[in-house]
Amino acid sequence: MKNSHFIQEACFNGCCSSPFSSHSVSEKPEELEFSVITTGASLLTQDAKFTSQESLPRLRTSFYDLITAFPDYLQTNQADHLRSTDYQNLSSSPHVFGQQQPLFSYSQFPQVSESEPDLNPSILTLSCKQVSSGKELITFASEEESQFQSRMRRRLTSFMNLDESEYHMILTQDRSSAFKIVAELYSFKTNPNLLTVYNYEDEAVEEMIRISEKKGVKPESAEFSWPSTEINSEKLKRRITKGKRRGGKRGLFVFPLQSLVTGASYSYSWMSLAHENEWHVLLDTSALGSKDMETLGLSLFQPDFLICSFTEFLGQDDPSGFGCLFVKKSISPALSEEPTNPANLTAVKAEPSRKWKTEYSEQNDHEDYKAASTSGNEIIEIESSSNEQDNKAMIEFRGLDHADSLGLILISRRSKSLTLWLIRALMTLQHPGSHEKELPLVKIYGPKTELSRGSSISFNVFDWQGEKVDPLVVERLAERDKIGLRCAYLHKIRIGNKRRSDEAMSLRLSVVSVRLGFMMNFEDVFKVWEFVSRFLDADFVEKEKWRKKALEKKTND
């Protein structure tokens, strides 16, 4: 069998037959689902059902099913090796899911002893400065750089596949702060429109909308179809092109390329259409995978603004990091308005922390520095102390280096295999005693098996009576078991007559969402499936409902 030596190692020294393989799979295109990207004989089928947590196959059996359906997954073992050597903390982390791209690996993280409780354990120390105008913001970001900050800017700009000669990079406290800065400074007086494309409620985008409304703007949003949660293309095209023939004024088009909640993917030709109709385009990359920027063809679709965010390293209970706002230099004069709230104009500078400098300078001599300088990685030189001008330490952005070394194809292949397997696995969960009338435990919203989908999945859990389990309850229980699920809200979903708005209604729906992030493995995904299956036990659901009521009563008392 092809790659059999990998299978033996990956299957924990032994494999069982697939629990899903007792039925053949039709070869009709519309029925292929998972098999569309496989050639294996034993595949996930639509017929397998599991009615209790105890009936689920074991981890090794399920893994064999994954590699049978997705044999290319075995070619991603380089990521497993990196996880075992540089991200050892992920095995016990409750927050593996959905974090941003890490700058560093966990192996770089300075360990803080009990005798140093007040010492900053981070690799970077962030300092904030409040500015008063767009001009001061650009000046602060581009002209007051240390050597470290200059090299950091080059590394981040390169990773985002941008031309540093074309863009200013502004560090912010977080992603939300980047949205606030654009909303406060963007020239809505001369470009009085805001058009957003989000099928879920996003706090950062909502704050941008609130600020724009204070400036007299009437924001508009794309609408989405049900249950695919994809863009209503006809209406969005009409809104983008509205008023062009009459010389109407445009504004800001805020576009995410993928839904961070449902995984629905959108064509970046929408950015081109917006540019053709004289909109300024803000590209939000928060839902994209680590190397997805390489697929955008930014030489053809260059956004005017780009917002992204980075965490220091994966697996933190309270992730530290910062946001990045890239502003195209040619349109920086558009950031010219007086802010409604000057406190929102806060920029950030990053420098290596004292703890990191001390540890790294003690561990690395001149030969280490010379070897690393010729390795091809981006190295950041810093002075380790004012009294040791010749003693230099290094910061390697290993999180970024690891993403680069894995590459777009491997990361995408791994992510899609895990995402599609988890979707199908969730769909096999069914309440017992429901053969005549199927009562699935889980309902999935958004795209299911489309290969173009992103790595986010939205769903709800239903009890044996068909009542939805509160997504907040699911989130809290998952967090207790160190599973990264979260409650989110879908919105702008149109149900009913697509042509007559008076016969359609807009849906707002609370859902459970999971996002498969950088360095996840099959065991992480299996744990999600295993956790969700616990809701097949009616007593488990009832006990948690009573526990929730007791906690609420205690809080109110």
C-alpha positions in Angstrom: 0.0 0.0 0.0 1.3 3.5 -0.8 2.8 5.3 2.2 2.3 2.2 4.3 5.3 3.0 6.5 3.8 6.4 7.3 0.4 4.7 8.1 2.0 2.3 10.6 3.7 5.2 12.4 0.8 7.6 12.3 -1.8 4.9 13.3 0.0 4.4 16.6 1.6 1.1 15.5 -1.5 -0.6 14.3 -4.7 0.2 12.4 -8.2 -1.1 12.4 -10.6 -1.2 9.6 -12.7 1.9 8.9 -15.9 2.2 10.8 -17.5 3.9 7.8 -16.5 1.5 5.1 -19.3 -1.1 5.2 -21.2 0.5 2.3 -20.0 1.5 -1.1 -19.9 5.1 -2.2 -21.7 6.2 -5.4 -19.4 7.7 -8.0 -21.9 10.3 -9.1 -20.3 13.8 -8.8 -23.1 15.2 -6.6 -22.8 12.2 -4.2 -19.0 12.0 -3.9 -18.7 14.5 -1.1 -15.4 13.4 0.6 -14.4 11.0 -2.1 -14.0 13.9 -4.6 -10.4 14.3 -3.6 -9.5 10.7 -2.9 -8.8 7.5 -4.7 -9.1 5.1 -1.7 -11.4 2.1 -1.6 -12.6 2.6 1.9 -14.3 6.0 2.4 -16.6 7.9 4.8 -20.2 7.2 3.7 -23.5 8.9 4.3 -24.9 5.8 6.0 -22.8 5.5 9.2 -24.7 6.7 12.4 -23.5 6.8 16.0 -26.1 7.1 18.8 -23.9 7.3 21.9 -20.4 8.4 22.8 -19.6 4.8 23.6 -20.4 3.7 20.1 -17.8 6.0 18.5 -14.7 4.3 17.0 -11.4 4.7 18.8 -8.9 7.4 17.9 -6.6 5.0 15.9 -9.6 3.6 14.0 -10.9 7.0 13.1 -7.4 8.1 12.0 -7.2 5.2 9.7 -10.5 6.4 8.2 -9.1 9.9 7.7 -6.1 8.6 5.8 -8.2 6.2 3.8 -10.5 9.1 2.7 -7.6 11.6 2.4 -4.4 9.7 1.7 -2.6 13.0 0.9 -2.9 13.8 4.6 0.1 11.5 5.2 2.3 13.9 3.2 1.8 16.5 5.9 3.7 14.7 8.6 6.3 17.6 8.6 3.7 19.6 10.5 3.4 16.8 13.1 7.2 16.9 13.5 7.2 20.6 14.0 4.4 20.4 16.5 6.3 17.8 18.6 9.5 19.7 18.6 8.5 23.4 18.7 4.8 23.5 19.9 4.9 20.9 22.7 2.4 23.0 24.8 -0.5 22.4 22.3 -1.2 18.9 23.7 -2.6 20.5 26.9 -3.8 23.8 25.6 -7.5 24.8 25.8 -7.2 27.4 23.2 -5.6 25.7 20.2 -8.5 26.5 17.9 -8.9 29.7 15.9 -5.9 31.6 17.1 -4.0 33.9 14.7 -0.8 33.0 13.0 2.0 32.8 15.7 5.1 34.9 15.4 7.2 32.5 17.5 7.2 28.9 18.5 6.7 27.8 22.0 10.3 26.5 22.2 11.4 30.2 22.0 9.2 31.3 24.9 11.2 32.4 27.9 10.3 30.4 31.1 9.6 32.5 34.1 10.5 31.0 37.5 8.4 31.5 40.7 11.1 33.9 42.0 10.4 36.2 39.0 6.6 36.8 39.3 6.8 40.4 38.1 9.0 39.8 35.1 7.3 40.0 31.7 7.2 36.4 30.3 6.6 37.5 26.7 9.1 37.7 24.0 7.9 41.2 23.0 7.2 44.3 25.0 4.6 46.5 23.5 4.4 50.3 24.1 1.5 52.4 23.1 1.3 56.0 21.8 -1.9 58.0 21.2 -1.8 60.1 18.1 -4.0 62.9 17.0 -4.2 62.6 13.2 -3.6 60.3 10.3 -0.4 62.2 9.4 1.0 61.7 12.9 0.0 58.0 12.8 1.9 57.4 9.5 4.9 59.4 10.8 5.0 57.4 14.0 4.8 54.1 12.1 7.3 54.8 9.4 9.8 57.4 10.6 10.4 56.5 14.3 11.6 52.9 13.8 14.4 51.2 15.7 16.5 48.7 13.8 14.4 45.9 15.4 11.1 47.5 14.3 12.4 48.1 10.8 13.4 44.4 10.3 10.2 43.3 11.9 8.2 45.4 9.5 10.0 43.8 6.5 9.4 40.3 7.8 5.7 40.8 8.4 5.2 42.6 5.1 6.9 39.8 3.3 4.9 37.2 5.1 1.7 38.9 4.1 2.9 38.9 0.5 2.9 42.7 0.2 5.4 45.0 -1.4 6.9 47.1 1.4 7.5 50.0 -1.0 3.8 50.1 -1.6 2.5 50.0 2.0 2.8 51.6 5.4 2.6 49.1 8.3 1.0 50.3 11.5 1.0 48.1 14.6 -2.2 48.3 16.8 -3.2 46.8 20.1 -5.4 44.2 18.5 -7.5 43.6 15.4 -10.4 45.7 16.7 -8.1 48.7 17.2 -7.1 48.6 13.6 -10.7 48.8 12.5 -11.3 51.7 14.9 -8.3 53.7 13.4 -9.6 53.3 9.9 -13.2 54.2 10.9 -12.0 57.3 12.8 -9.7 58.7 10.1 -11.2 57.6 6.8 -12.5 60.5 4.7 -16.3 59.7 5.0 -17.1 63.3 4.3 -15.9 63.0 0.7 -16.6 59.2 0.4 -19.8 58.8 2.5 -20.5 55.1 2.1 -19.6 52.0 4.0 -20.4 48.5 2.6 -19.5 45.4 4.7 -19.6 41.7 3.8 -20.0 39.6 6.9 -22.5 36.8 7.5 -21.8 37.0 11.3 -21.7 39.6 14.0 -18.1 40.8 14.3 -17.3 43.1 17.2 -14.6 45.0 15.4 -16.7 45.6 12.3 -19.7 46.6 14.5 -17.5 49.2 16.2 -16.5 50.5 12.7 -20.2 50.8 11.8 -21.0 52.7 15.0 -18.2 55.2 14.4 -19.2 55.8 10.8 -22.8 56.4 11.9 -21.6 59.1 14.2 -20.2 60.8 11.1 -23.5 60.7 9.3 -22.9 57.5 7.2 -25.7 55.1 6.5 -23.8 51.7 6.4 -25.0 48.9 4.1 -24.3 45.2 4.3 -24.2 42.3 1.9 -27.0 39.8 2.3 -26.5 36.0 2.4 -28.6 33.1 1.3 -29.9 30.3 3.5 -28.7 27.7 4.4 -25.4 28.0 2.4 -24.7 31.5 4.0 -23.1 32.5 0.7 -23.3 36.0 -0.7 -26.4 37.1 -2.5 -24.4 38.1 -5.6 -27.1 40.0 -7.4 -27.8 42.4 -4.5 -24.1 42.9 -3.7 -23.2 43.7 -7.3 -26.1 46.2 -7.4 -24.9 48.0 -4.3 -21.3 48.2 -5.5 -22.2 49.6 -8.9 -25.0 51.8 -7.6 -24.8 55.4 -8.7 -21.7 55.1 -11.0 -23.4 56.4 -14.1 -24.7 59.4 -12.1 -21.3 60.2 -10.8 -22.2 59.1 -7.3 -19.7 59.1 -4.5 -18.2 55.9 -3.2 -16.7 55.0 0.1 -15.2 52.0 1.9 -15.7 48.4 1.0 -14.9 46.0 3.8 -14.3 42.5 2.6 -13.1 39.3 4.5 -12.7 36.7 1.6 -13.9 34.0 4.0 -16.4 33.8 6.9 -14.7 33.3 10.2 -17.8 31.5 11.5 -19.2 29.4 8.6 -16.2 28.9 6.4 -18.0 30.3 3.3 -15.5 31.5 0.7 -16.0 34.5 -1.5 -14.3 35.4 -4.7 -11.7 38.2 -4.5 -13.0 39.4 -7.8 -15.4 41.4 -5.6 -12.4 43.5 -4.7 -11.7 44.1 -8.4 -15.3 45.1 -9.0 -15.2 47.5 -6.1 -12.0 49.1 -7.4 -13.5 49.4 -10.8 -16.4 51.3 -9.2 -14.0 53.6 -7.3 -14.4 52.2 -3.8 -11.5 52.0 -1.4 -11.1 48.3 -0.4 -10.3 47.1 3.1 -9.3 43.4 3.1 -9.8 41.6 6.4 -7.5 38.5 6.5 -8.6 37.2 10.0 -10.3 34.1 8.5 -7.6 33.1 6.1 -5.1 30.3 6.7 -1.4 30.9 7.4 -0.3 31.0 3.7 -3.5 31.9 2.0 -2.2 35.3 1.1 -0.1 33.7 -1.5 -3.3 32.7 -3.4 -4.7 36.2 -3.7 -2.6 37.5 -6.6 -2.2 40.9 -4.9 -0.3 42.2 -7.8 -3.7 42.3 -9.5 -6.0 42.8 -6.5 -4.1 45.2 -4.2 -6.3 46.4 -1.4 -6.1 49.9 -0.1 -6.1 48.7 3.5 -5.3 45.3 4.9 -5.9 44.2 8.5 -4.4 41.1 10.1 -3.3 40.0 13.5 -0.6 37.9 15.1 -0.3 36.1 18.4 3.1 35.6 20.0 2.7 31.8 20.2 0.0 29.2 20.1 -1.7 27.8 23.2 -1.9 30.8 25.5 -4.9 31.0 27.9 -4.9 34.8 27.2 -3.2 35.2 23.8 -0.9 38.2 23.6 0.0 39.8 20.3 -1.0 42.7 18.2 -2.9 43.8 15.2 -1.5 45.1 11.9 -2.9 47.7 9.6 -1.3 48.0 6.2 -2.2 51.3 4.4 -1.4 51.7 0.7 0.9 54.7 0.5 -0.9 56.2 -2.5 -4.2 56.5 -0.6 -2.8 57.5 2.8 -4.2 61.0 2.3 -7.7 59.4 2.7 -6.9 59.1 6.4 -7.5 62.7 7.0 -10.6 63.2 9.1 -10.9 64.5 12.6 -11.6 61.5 15.0 -14.8 61.3 16.9 -12.9 59.8 19.8 -9.1 60.5 19.9 -8.6 57.7 22.3 -9.2 55.2 19.4 -6.0 56.5 17.7 -3.5 54.3 19.5 -0.5 52.9 17.7 2.0 50.4 19.1 5.7 49.8 19.0 7.3 46.4 19.8 10.7 45.7 21.3 12.2 42.5 22.7 11.4 42.0 26.4 14.2 42.2 29.0 13.6 38.6 30.0 14.1 37.3 26.5 17.2 39.4 25.9 18.8 38.1 29.1 18.0 34.4 28.5 18.9 34.5 24.8 22.1 36.4 25.1 23.3 34.0 27.8 22.5 30.9 25.6 24.0 32.1 22.3 27.6 32.9 21.5 29.1 34.5 18.4 29.2 31.3 16.5 25.5 30.7 17.0 24.8 34.1 15.6 27.1 33.6 12.6 25.4 30.2 11.8 21.9 31.7 12.1 22.8 34.7 10.0 23.6 32.4 7.1 20.6 30.1 7.5 18.2 32.2 5.3 15.8 33.0 8.2 15.0 36.6 9.0 17.2 37.5 12.0 16.5 40.5 14.2 19.6 42.0 15.9 19.2 43.7 19.3 21.6 45.0 21.9 21.3 42.8 24.9 22.2 45.6 27.3 23.6 49.1 27.4 26.8 47.8 29.0 27.4 45.2 26.4 27.3 47.0 23.1 29.0 44.1 21.3 26.9 41.3 22.7 24.0 40.7 20.2 21.1 38.4 20.6 18.8 37.1 17.8 15.0 36.8 17.4 13.9 34.4 14.7 10.3 34.6 13.8 10.0 30.8 13.9 6.2 30.8 13.7 6.4 32.6 10.4 9.4 30.6 9.3 7.6 27.3 10.0 4.5 28.4 8.0 6.8 29.3 5.1 8.7 26.0 5.3 5.4 24.0 5.3 4.1 26.1 2.4 0.6 26.8 1.0 -0.1 23.4 -0.5 0.8 21.4 2.6 -1.1 23.7 5.0 -4.1 23.8 2.8 -4.2 20.1 2.2 -4.0 19.4 5.9 -6.6 21.9 6.9 -9.1 20.8 4.3 -8.7 17.1 5.2 -9.3 17.8 8.9 -12.2 20.2 8.2 -14.1 17.9 5.8 -13.5 14.9 8.0 -14.9 16.7 11.1 -18.0 17.9 9.2 -18.8 14.4 8.0 -18.1 13.0 11.5 -20.5 15.5 13.1 -23.2 14.5 10.6 -23.0 10.8 11.7 -24.2 11.7 15.3 -27.9 10.8 15.7 -30.2 10.4 18.7 -31.1 6.8 19.5 -34.5 5.4 18.8 -35.1 7.6 15.7 -34.9 5.2 12.8 -38.3 6.1 11.4 -37.7 9.8 11.8 -34.1 10.9 11.9 -33.2 13.1 14.7 -29.6 14.3 14.1 -27.7 15.7 17.0 -26.0 18.4 14.9 -27.2 20.7 12.2 -24.4 22.3 10.2 -24.8 25.8 8.6 -22.9 27.1 5.7 -20.9 25.0 3.1 -20.5 21.4 4.0 -18.2 19.5 1.6 -17.2 22.2 -0.9 -13.5 22.1 -1.5 -13.3 25.8 -1.7 -14.6 26.3 1.9 -12.5 27.7 4.7 -11.5 26.0 7.9 -14.4 27.3 10.1 -17.5 25.2 10.9 -20.7 26.5 12.3 -23.4 24.2 13.8 -25.9 23.8 16.5 -26.6 20.9 18.9 -30.1 19.6 19.4 -31.5 17.4 22.2 -33.6 14.3 21.7 -36.8 16.5 21.7 -35.4 18.6 18.8 -34.7 21.6 21.0 -31.6 23.6 20.4 -29.0 23.5 23.2 -27.9 27.0 24.0 -24.6 27.6 22.2 -23.2 29.5 25.3 -23.8 26.3 27.3 -21.9 24.3 24.7 -19.1 26.9 24.7 -18.7 26.8 28.5 -18.8 23.0 28.7 -16.2 22.8 25.8 -13.9 25.2 27.6 -14.1 23.1 30.7 -12.9 20.1 28.7 -10.2 22.3 27.0 -12.0 22.3 23.6 -12.0 25.5 21.6 -15.6 26.0 20.6 -17.3 29.4 20.8 -20.7 31.0 20.5 -21.2 33.3 17.5 -24.2 34.9 15.8 -25.1 34.6 12.1 -26.9 37.7 10.7 -28.0 39.3 7.4 -29.3 36.0 6.3 -32.3 36.3 4.0 -35.1 33.7 4.1 -38.1 33.7 1.8 -38.7 35.4 -1.6 -35.4 36.6 -2.9 -36.9 39.0 -5.4 -39.6 40.6 -3.1 -38.0 42.0 0.1 -41.5 42.3 1.7 -41.9 38.6 1.5 -38.5 37.8 3.0 -37.2 38.0 6.5 -33.7 38.5 7.9 -32.4 35.8 10.2 -30.2 36.2 13.2 -29.1 32.9 14.7 -26.8 31.9 17.6 -24.5 29.0 16.6 -21.5 27.1 17.8 -18.4 27.7 15.8 -15.0 26.0 15.6 -12.0 27.0 13.5 -9.2 24.7 12.7 -6.0 26.7 13.3 -2.3 26.5 12.6 -0.6 23.3 13.8 -3.8 21.4 14.6 -3.7 17.7 14.3 -6.2 14.8 14.0 -6.3 14.2 17.7 -7.6 17.8 18.2 -10.3 17.3 15.7 -11.3 13.9 17.2 -11.6 15.5 20.6 -14.2 17.9 19.1 -16.2 15.0 17.7 -15.9 13.1 21.0 -17.0 16.1 23.0 -20.1 16.9 20.9 -21.2 13.2 21.0 -21.7 13.6 24.8 -24.8 15.5 24.0 -26.4 12.3 22.8 -26.9 11.4 26.4 -30.1 13.2 27.5 -29.1 13.1 31.1 -25.9 15.0 30.3 -27.9 17.8 28.7 -30.4 18.0 31.5 -27.7 18.0 34.2 -25.9 20.9 32.5 -29.1 22.9 32.2 -29.8 22.5 35.9 -26.2 23.4 36.6 -26.5 26.6 34.5 -29.7 27.6 36.3 -28.0 27.0 39.7 -25.1 29.2 38.7 -27.4 32.0 37.5 -29.4 31.9 40.7 -26.2 32.0 42.7 -25.0 35.0 40.7 -28.2 36.8 41.1 -28.3 36.2 44.9 
